Amino acid sequence: MSFNLEIEFTGLCMFVPTADGSAVHVLMPKGDGMAAHPAHHGTHRAGVEDTTSTGSTGTPVPHHLARLTFGRASDWIDGMTLDFSHLGGRPHGPVPEGLLNLSKATLVNQKVNLAGVTGQLNSRVILRGGCISHHYGLARWNFENHPPAYLAHWVTWTVPDIAGQELDLYRANLDGTNAQPFRTIEVDDGKTIRLLVHHLPRGERPHGPTEPAPNVGWADHHFHGYFRLFSKPVTDPKRITPRFLDKGWGLPTTIPNSCVSVEKRSSLAFQPWSIEGRTYTCWAVAAEAE
């Protein structure tokens, strides 16, 4: 017998394929020193720069924490790597399709040193087999030198057809060394194991009340949390700061060239209508490795 593994990501997560294409690292940057931003359920105001420690709404913004949730149980994964290398295989395709690639010349135009970035991380997830099968984003954003883009705030990575009826989870040091098993999860419905990795401010739930839409032109400096992951300083961060344009239907909920068949997708547990809460902050992006 076999099962499908679904790993859902929400919060600040950067998907970076290794240079040889053998794995994808999901990097969760530290919040220390990140420009403050309004609380996720506060009021977004256009033209207000987040230059104070409280953000534009006056609401303090706590540091982000990484957590793994499965069923009714959860584990903190701050300060460690969640390693799925033992599942084998190779990721399907290059830079994950559908995510904004910050390494493009019109954006940051830099790459990530996966070995050298460890000190800037709260957590890391290493993926080998599988692909992004679904993503979700409702808001469209403007950039100075890049076409308007939807930003995904919920991403599902699927590894189909894993042999057996249980999954061993491994955690390692932040640099990926010394991986050790720490938990075994059994398939409860005979078909799927579903994990949620969320990297959000302390006390915020991944399934929370929907954020109010920002005013047009509102700039979220929360995005700057990604810039420290590049090998060189980002020289003009304001140019790459996304500014709210409008809310629409968003990204497609399924990826056309996915490693998951159309028939199998219909049986997966992904339910985009239940996850609108993180629409305007804490997006997932992609980048390229050196």
Order of alpha helices (4+ residues) and beta strands (2+ residues): beta-beta-beta-beta-beta-beta-beta-beta-beta-beta-beta-beta-beta-beta-beta-alpha-beta
